[in-house]
Amino acid sequence: MKFVFDLDGTICFKGQPIVPEILQALHELTELGHEVIFASARPIRDMLPVIACPFHGYPMIGGNGSMIFLNGEIVHSTTFSLHEMQLIKQWIEEHRTTYLIDSDWDYAYTGSKTHPIRKNVDPANLAQCCPLEALDTITKVLFLTADRMEKLAEKLEELDVYVHRHGQENVLDVSPKGVHKWSALQRMGVEEQAYIAFGNDANDQTMFENSLYSVRIGSYESLELFASETIELAGDYEQTIVERIQELGRQYHGYSLPE
């Protein structure tokens, strides 16, 4: 069985690396013959520092599905078209936005140094912060602030790109058309109803919709309809997550998918 894990708010918290107890539970999954896949809104550059080095060979999906990382390298990235980027740059000016914009590796950032998202951007100093004009390709755009954010969201949705609204941070997370975690899983050869998903936010919905079983971490309301179960962020929730990973690993050990 394949187990697919979102990172922030699912198996790592407050920008900190995944704790050893959860890493051990993931390792135990592989010892039982399962495959572990990480799938995050973070670009690959920012996933690596919160995942211990022995796990860097695991398959990873970054940028909400725009990047696929296999055997230690980015093997696929989906980028915005030139026309899309021309319009997005125009709206950046019109709405006086601040942003985090990612290419395959480097990035452009104009937000506040104290913005909660800033501490998670390239914490290991693996990339360069560049002017937007220096980025040859764009895989993801995160609008941090804007004049008339709702109007900007309407324009983006009319452009037919994929827009996630992160309510806690009040930001817009934008990916190229057709890009989401489920589309990346499909590109990797993962079939519908052939994996177990752990997630916590709107960008996990497509992954939940197509899973065999899904575990919602926390209380994001829009995921409730698609979740098989919920683990509340109360008490020693990391230990609860460890135990549930172990239980599901045993439950689906030797499981054969229906033909």
N, C-alpha and C positions, 0 to 999 in steps of 0.2 A: 504494500500500500504506500502511496505517496502522502506525505504530511507537508502542508504548505503553511508557513508562518509569516505573518506580518511582524514587524519589529516594534516600533514605538507604540507604547500603550498596550502591547500584546505580550511580548516576551522580554522587552527591555523598557525601562521606565525612567522618566525624568532625565533623559539624555544620557543615561549611564549605560555601560556595556551590559550584555546579558550576564546574569549572575551564574557562577559555576554550577549551582544546583540545576538550573534549567539546561545549561549546556550538557551536563551529564545525562539528563533525561533525553535530550536529543541524540546523544551518542548511543544511548541504549536502544533508541528506535532503530538506528542503523544496524546495531548488533542483532536485532530481531529480523533483519532483512528489509526493513522499510527504507524509503528514500526521503530525505529531508530537503525541502526547498525553502529558501528565504524569499519573501516578496514584499517590497517596501516602497513607500513614496520617495524615500531617499535615493539619490543616485548611487551607483556602486561605490564611488569614491567615499561616500559618507556611511555606507553600510559596513565597510571593512573594519573601521575602528571600534564598532560596538560588538563585533563578532570575533571571538578568539581565533588566533592564527590557525590552529589545527582544523578549523571549520571553513577556511577560505577556499577550499576545493569543492565545497558544496555548491550546487546550482543556486543562482541568485537572479531575481527579477528586480530591477531598480527603476526609479522614475515612474512608478505606477504602471509599469508594463512597457515603458519605452526602451529599456535596456535589458539584455540577457547576458549573463556572465556564467561561462562554463569553463571548467578546468583552468581557472586562474586568468581568464581574459574575457573582455567584452566581445561577444561573437555576433551580436546584432544590436542595432539601435534604430529607432524610428524617429524621424525629425519633422519639424514643421516645414511646410513648403515655403518658397521664397515669397509668394503672394501672402500667405498667412502671416509671415514675419513682418512684411511691410505694413500690414494693417495693425498688427500688435504694437509695433514701434510707434505708429501714428497715434494709437490710443494711449500709449504710455505718456506721450506729450500732452494729449488733450485732457487726460484725467490726472495728470501730475502724480503718477504712481511712484511708489518705491517697490523694489522687486528683488527676487532671487531668480536668476535665469541660468539654466544649466546647459552646457554642451555635453559631449560624451564624458569629459573629464574636468575641464576648467569651467569657470562660472563668472557671472557678473552679479554684483550685489550693491544695492543703493540704500538699503534700509538702515535703521538705527543700529548702533553698536550694542544697544541694550535690548533689542527685540528678542523675544524668547527663542525664535528660530535660529538666531545667529550662532548660538553656542553649538548647534549641531552641524554647522556648515564647515566642512573640511577641518575637523578637529585635529587630525594628524598631519596637517599641512602637506597633503599629497598633491595638491593642484595649485593653480594660480587664479587669483581674483583679477579679472580683466575688464576693460571697458566692453560694453555690449557689442560695439562694432568689431571687436577683435575675435569674437566667437564665430567660427565658420558655420557651425550647425547648432541648432537649438532643439533639445529633447524635452524640456519642461520649463514652464514659466510659473512662478509663484508670485502673485500680486499681494504685497504686504499691506499697503495703504493706497488709497485712491480717492480723488474727488468723485462722488456719486458712484460708489462701488457697485450698487445694484444695476445702474445703467451700463457700466462696464461689463458686468456679468451677462446682461441681455445681448450686448453686441457680440461677445464671445460665443454665446450659444447660437446666435444666428450664423456665425462663421462655421458652425458645425464641428467645433473641436470638443474635446472631452473636458468638462469643467467639474471639479470637486469643490464643494464649499466646506471649509473647516471652521465650524462654528466657534470652537473654543478660542482659536487665534484670530477669527474674523478675517480670513485670507481666502483668496481664490487660487486654486491649484489647477493648472491648465496643461493638458497633454494633447498631442496630435490626434486627429480623428481616428476612431477605431482602436485607440490604445487604452488598455486597462489591464488589470492583473490576469483576468481570464483569457484575454487575447494572447498575452505572453505565454501563459500555460499551454494554450493550444499550439502556439508556434514551437513549443518544446516537445510536442507530441503527447501532452497529457489529455486524456479523454474526459468527457463529461461523466459525473458520478464515479470517478475513479481516484478520488483523493479526499483527504480530510483537511479542512481549513480552520485556522485560528486567526481571528482579526478583531478589530475594535472600532472601525470608522467607515465613513461613506465609501472610501476607495476600496473597501473589501467586499462591497455588495456583489459585484459580478462574480467574484471568487466564491462567495457563499452560495449564490444562486445555482451554480453548476457543480457543487461539491456533493459527495455522498453523505458527509456529515460535517457540521460546522459548529465551532465554539466561539461565541461572542465573549470578549473580555471587556468588562465594564458595562455601561448602560446606554450606549449610543442608540437612540430610539429607532432610527430607520433600519438598523440591522436586525431588530428583534424578529421581524416577520420571516427572515431568511435563516435565522440561527436555530440549530438543533438544541442548543443549551447555552446557558450564560454562566460565567464566573464573575461574580461581583468583585470590585476592587475594595475589599474590606478585609480586615484581619490580616493574617499572613497569606495574602493572595498569591504571592510567588510560589509558596509551598503548595497551595491548592492547584496551581497551574502544573507544577512538577508532577503531582500525583495524578492529575487527569491525563497528562501526556503518557505517563506510564500505563495507566489503565487502558487507554485507547490503543496503545502499542500492543498490549497483551490481547485485547479483544479482537484486533484485526490481524494478529499474527497468523499467517497461513491463509488469510482470506482470499478467496477467488472471486473476481468480478463476474457477474452474470453475463452470459454470452447473448 
